[in-house]
Amino acid sequence: MAFLPHPERRPVLVAGASSGIGAATAEYLAAAGHPVALAARRVARLQELADKIVAGGGEAVAVPLDVTDEQSVIDCVAKAQAALGDLEIVVAGAGDLAVGLSYETGTELFADQINIHLTGAYRIYRAVINGMIDRGRGDFVFIGSDVALHPRPWSSAYVAAKSGIDGLVATIQLELEGTGVRAGVVRPGQTLTGMGMNLDQKTTENMLDDWIKHGLARHGNFLSPEHIAQAVHAMVTMPRGAHMRAVEVEAEGAISRDRIAKQDMTDQRQSDTNEETD
């Protein structure tokens, strides 16, 4: 069966767009020509980013969103669509990070992480998915995490939530097959965002020591939020008829100085050889 191409105008809603991966994704998609609704609780930050996008020639609006409040989610979607038109792409990436050992984490804090990362993403999905099904097209991207595949100590609630995202997406993909709507998950590795930056030094040291002990911190390199934005863009711009179901993005290990020096010598010899040949 032939698929109609994507429409020329594809409005986007990015949940969690006030900072980090969400902000980078909103900027990247806006630069690619998409009208973007930026959604989060920190509306002042959203407005600053929306103004920046508009000043650069893009189209953007700031919309308040609390993913733990179902009515807030419904209102956010309604405002975004009133401003930009039917949502063709939705990126669910709102969340924060609470760390602690599983046997010291309170049940309320554990439940809060599930509510934000998993149930919050599901609330957004439910608010937009029927419209996408009715139109026979759309992309819904969940921002997951590599912890779903490689769990890390000190983040049991976050791991449980992101593992839930993987299970949710796998189920959704089965249920959406044949509707024309695509759902996918992008799993970032360690990324430099605001998440976890408020931890005290002792907690950070203990957590990293445990990561190293279990082989989960092989090098100190981190991804930037823009790397994840590029992965989201790749997923939603796949031509219709193709479905990029999951993308895992990891930071590349640093190249040793010896290897760099050796490569420089090789390049120099090749350059000298080319000059002699000329």
N, C-alpha and C positions, 0 to 999 in steps of 0.2 A: 504494500500500500504506500502511495506517495504521501509525504507530509508537507503541509503548507509551510513556507518559511516563517521565521519569527516576524512579528509585526515590526514596522520601522520604529514605533514608539513603544518602549517597554519600561513602564514605571517600576521603581524598586522601593521596597520598605526594608530598612536595615534596623533591626532591634539591637540596642546596645551600642549606638553610634556616637556616644559622647566621648569615647576614648578608645585607645588600643586597637584591636582588630576591627571592631565595628566602625570606628571613625575612618580607619585606613580603607576599609572596604567601600564605605560610602563615597569617599573622595575618588577612589580608583574607578568605581562604576560611573560616577558623575563625569569624570574626565573622559570616559569612553562614550559619553553621549546619553546616558540614562538619566531621566528625571528621578530624583532621589528624595524619599521621605526619611529623615533622620529621627529615630525614636529612642528615648531613654528617659530616666527620671530627671537628669540634670539638664533642664531645658535651656538654661543660659549658655552652657557649653555647646549644645546642639545649635543654638541660634548663631553663635560665633562661626561654627563650621559651615552652616548653611549660607551665611553671608559671604564667607570666603569662596565657596563654590559658585555662588551667583556672581561675585565680582570677577571670577575667572571665566565667566561666560556660560556656566552651567545652570541647571534648574534644580532647586532644592527647597524643602520646607522642613521646619522643626516641629515635631509632634510629641507631646508628653506621653510617656508609657511606663507603667509599672507592671511587669509581667506576672507578678503575684496576685494581681487584681483583675479578674475576668472582665469586669465592666470597663476598666482602663484599656485593656487590650481591644475590646470591641470598639470603643470610642476612637482609639488610635487608628485602627484600620479605616474607620469611616472618615476621619479627618484626612488621612493620607489619600484616600481615593477621591474625596471631594476636591482636593487640591490638584492631584496629578492624573486622575483617571484610574481605571481598573488596574490593580497590581498584577504585573506579569512575573515579577521576581520578588521573593521574600527571603531575607537572610536572618535567621534566628541565632543571635550570638550574645544576648544579654546575660550577665552573670558576674559574680565575684568569687573570691576564693577564701574559704575558712580552713585553716589547717589544724591538725592535732592528731595525737595517737587515737586509734579507734576505741581503746579502753578508757580514754579520758574525755572523749567528745560526748557532750550531752545530747540526748535524743532530740531536743528542740533545735539545736544547731544543725544536727544531721538532717532533720526534716526540712529546715530552711534551705539547705543546699539543694535538696531534691526538688523543692518547690520552685526555686529560681531556675536551675539549670535544665531540669527535665520537664516538670509540669508547666513551667513558664513557656518553654518552647512549644509544648503541646497546645497551650492556650492560643498561641499565635497561629499555629497550624490550623486549628479548628475554626478560627475566625476568618481565614482566607480560602481554605481548600475547596469549599463547595462552589465558590465563584469561579475558581480555576477549572474545576471539573465541568461546570456549565459551559465555559468558553472553549473547552477542549484543549487547553494549553496552560503552561506556567511552569516556573521553576521554584522549588522550595529548598533552600539550603540550610541545613543544621550545622552549626559550628560545634563539633565534638571535641575530642582530644585523643592524643596517642595513649593516654592512661587507660583507655578502654582495652587496649591491646597489651600495654606494659604498665600495670599498676605501680604506683609509687607510694611508699610509706608516708604517713602524716597527712594523707588526703583521702581517707576512706569514703567520706560523704561525696566528695567531688568525683572520685573514681566510680562510685555507685551510680551517680547521676549521669556521668558521661557514658558509662556502660549501658545504662538505660537508653540513652540517645541512640546508640548503635542498634540495640534491639528494636527500638521504635522505628527507626529508619528502615531497617530490614523488613519489618512488617508492612509499613506504609508502601514500600516499593512494590510488594506483592499485590497490595490492594489497589494501587493506582495503575497497574499495568493495563494498557488498553484504553486509558482515559485521555492520553495526550499530555498528562501532567507528570513532571519528573521531580523526584525527591532525591537528594544526595546528602552526604555528610563529608565535611572537610575536617580532618583530624590534625591539628597543629601539634608539633612538638614544643619544646621549651621556647617561649616567645617573650620578648621584652615588651611587656605591657604594664599597666598599673596594678595588675592583680598580684597580690602577695608582697607588694612593696612596703606595706605597713607593718610587717612582722618585726619583732624585736630581734636583736643580734643573736641572742642565745638560742631562740627557737629556730632561726635560720640555720645556724651552725649545726644544731642537732639533726635537723631535717636533711641537710646536705650530706652530713656524715653517714646517715642511713642510706641515702641514695647511692653514695659511693660504695658503701659496703655491699650493696646488692647489684652493683654494676649498672646503675641507672644514670650515672653522671660521668660518662667516659671522657668528655671534654667540656670546656667552658664556653663554647660558642652558643649563641642564641639566634633564633629567627627574629626578623623585624615584622611588625604587623603588616607591612606592605607585601611581604612574601605570601601571607595567607590571603590577602586581598586578590593577588594574582591567581591563586588557586580557585577562589570563588568565581572570578571572572572567567577562567577557563571552563569551569563547570557549566555556568549558565549560558555561555556563548557557543557551546557545542551545537551543531546544526540539528534541527529536529529530525528524529529518526535515530539519533545516537544518544546514549544515556551514560554520562559519566557518574557512576553510582557512588564512588568513594575516592577520596584523595587523602593520602597521609603525607604531610610535609615535615621534614626533619632538618635541623641545622647540620651543615656539613662540618666535619672535623677539620681543624686547622692543618694546613700544609706545613711540614717542618721546615726550618730555615735551611737545613742541609739539602732538602729536596728542591727548595726554591733556588738555592745557589747552583745546584747541579743543572736545573732546567735553564737558568740564565746562561751557563757556560755552553750548553747544547745549542741554545738559540744563537749565541754569538758565533759559534763555529759554523752554524748553518748560514748565518748572514755573511761571514767571511767567504764561505764557499760560493755563495751566490754571486758575490762581487767579483771573484776570480773568474767565474764562468762568463759573466757579462763582459 
